[in-house]
């Protein structure tokens, strides 16, 4: 599994920018163009978003609600 995420980049912008390697990956795999989630589950910040993707649980469980990772319990949700 290869997960490519470019924080803050719109898919339409990367496609228009002339990115042949990303275009090839996109053509041969799965592309998600929608948001992961929105308020009220958590603010759309990098910390909660990536933590949700990598742990498989929502912010109410992994407790990351901003971009500060100190004191979080990721060990409770190992993969």
Contact map, one row per residue, 1 for C-alpha under 8 A:
1110000000000000000000000000000000000000000000000000000000000000000000000000000
1111000000000000000000000000000000000000000000000000000000000000000000000000000
1111100000000000000000000000000000000000000000000000000000000000000000000000000
0111110000000000000000000000000000000000000000000000000000000000000000000000000
0011111000000000000000000000000000000000000000000000000000000000000000000000000
0001111110000000000000000000000000000000000000000000000000000000000000000000000
0000111110000000000000000000000000000000000001000000000000000000000000000000000
0000011111000000000000000000000000000000000000000000000000000000000000000000000
0000011111101100000000000000000000000000000000000000000000000000000000000000000
0000000111111100000000000000000000000000000000000000000000000000000000000000000
0000000011111110000000000000000010000000000000000000000000000000000000000000000
0000000001111111000000000000000000000000000000000000000000000000000000000000000
0000000011111111100000000000000000000000000000000000000000000000000000000000000
0000000011111111111000000000000000000000000000000000000000000000000000000000000
0000000000111111111000100000000000000000000000000000000000000000000000000000000
0000000000011111111000000000000000000000000000000000000000000000000000000000000
0000000000001111111000000000000000000000000000000000000000000000000000000000000
0000000000000111111100000000000000000000000000000000000000000000000000000000000
0000000000000111111111100000000000000000000000000000000000000000000000000000000
0000000000000000011111110000000000000000000000000000000000000000000000000000000
0000000000000000001111111000000000000000000000000000000000000000000000000000000
0000000000000000001111111100000000000000000000000000000000000000000000000000000
0000000000000010001111111110000000000000000000000000000000000000000000000000000
0000000000000000000111111111000000000000000000000000000000000000000000000000000
0000000000000000000011111111100000000000000000000000000000000000000000000000000
0000000000000000000001111111111000000000000000000000000000000000000000000000000
0000000000000000000000111111110000000000000000000000000000000000000000000000000
0000000000000000000000011111110000000000000000000000000000000000000000000000000
0000000000000000000000001111111000000000000000000000000000000000000000000000000
0000000000000000000000000111111100000000000000000000000000000000000000000000000
0000000000000000000000000100111110000000000000000000000000000000000000000000000
0000000000000000000000000000011111000000000000000000000000000000000000000000000
0000000000100000000000000000001111100000000000000000000000000000000000000000000
0000000000000000000000000000000111110000000000000000000000000000000000000000000
0000000000000000000000000000000011111100000000000000000000000000000000000000000
0000000000000000000000000000000001111100000000001000000000000000000000000000000
0000000000000000000000000000000000111110110100000000000000000000000000000000000
0000000000000000000000000000000000111111111100000000000000000000000000000000000
0000000000000000000000000000000000001111111100000000000000000000000000000000000
0000000000000000000000000000000000000111111000000000000000000000000000000000000
0000000000000000000000000000000000001111111000000000000001110000000000000000000
0000000000000000000000000000000000001111111100010000000000100000100000000000000
0000000000000000000000000000000000000111111110010000000000000000110000000000000
0000000000000000000000000000000000001110011111011000000000000000000000000000000
0000000000000000000000000000000000000000001111111000000000000000011000000000000
0000001000000000000000000000000000000000000111111100000000000000011000000000000
0000000000000000000000000000000000000000000011111110000000000001111110000000000
0000000000000000000000000000000000000000011111111111000000100001111000000000000
0000000000000000000000000000000000010000000111111111100000000000000000000000000
0000000000000000000000000000000000000000000001111111110000000000000000000000000
0000000000000000000000000000000000000000000000111111111100100101000000000000000
0000000000000000000000000000000000000000000000011111111111100100000000000000000
0000000000000000000000000000000000000000000000001111111110000000000000000000000
0000000000000000000000000000000000000000000000000111111100000000000000000000000
0000000000000000000000000000000000000000000000000011111110000100000000000100111
0000000000000000000000000000000000000000000000000011111111000000000000000000100
0000000000000000000000000000000000000000000000000001101111101100000000000000100
0000000000000000000000000000000000000000100000000001000111111100000000000000000
0000000000000000000000000000000000000000110000010011000011111111100000000000000
0000000000000000000000000000000000000000100000000000000001111110000000000000000
0000000000000000000000000000000000000000000000000000000011111110000000000000000
0000000000000000000000000000000000000000000000000011001011111111000000011100100
0000000000000000000000000000000000000000000000000000000000111111100000011000000
0000000000000000000000000000000000000000000000110010000000100111111110010000000
0000000000000000000000000000000000000000011000110000000000100011111000000000000
0000000000000000000000000000000000000000001011110000000000000001111110000000000
0000000000000000000000000000000000000000000011110000000000000001111110000000000
0000000000000000000000000000000000000000000000100000000000000001011111000000000
0000000000000000000000000000000000000000000000100000000000000001011111110000000
0000000000000000000000000000000000000000000000000000000000000000000111110000000
0000000000000000000000000000000000000000000000000000000000000000000011111000000
0000000000000000000000000000000000000000000000000000000000000111000011111100000
0000000000000000000000000000000000000000000000000000000000000110000000111111100
0000000000000000000000000000000000000000000000000000001000000100000000011111110
0000000000000000000000000000000000000000000000000000000000000000000000001111110
0000000000000000000000000000000000000000000000000000000000000000000000001111110
0000000000000000000000000000000000000000000000000000001110000100000000001111111
0000000000000000000000000000000000000000000000000000001000000000000000000111111
0000000000000000000000000000000000000000000000000000001000000000000000000000111
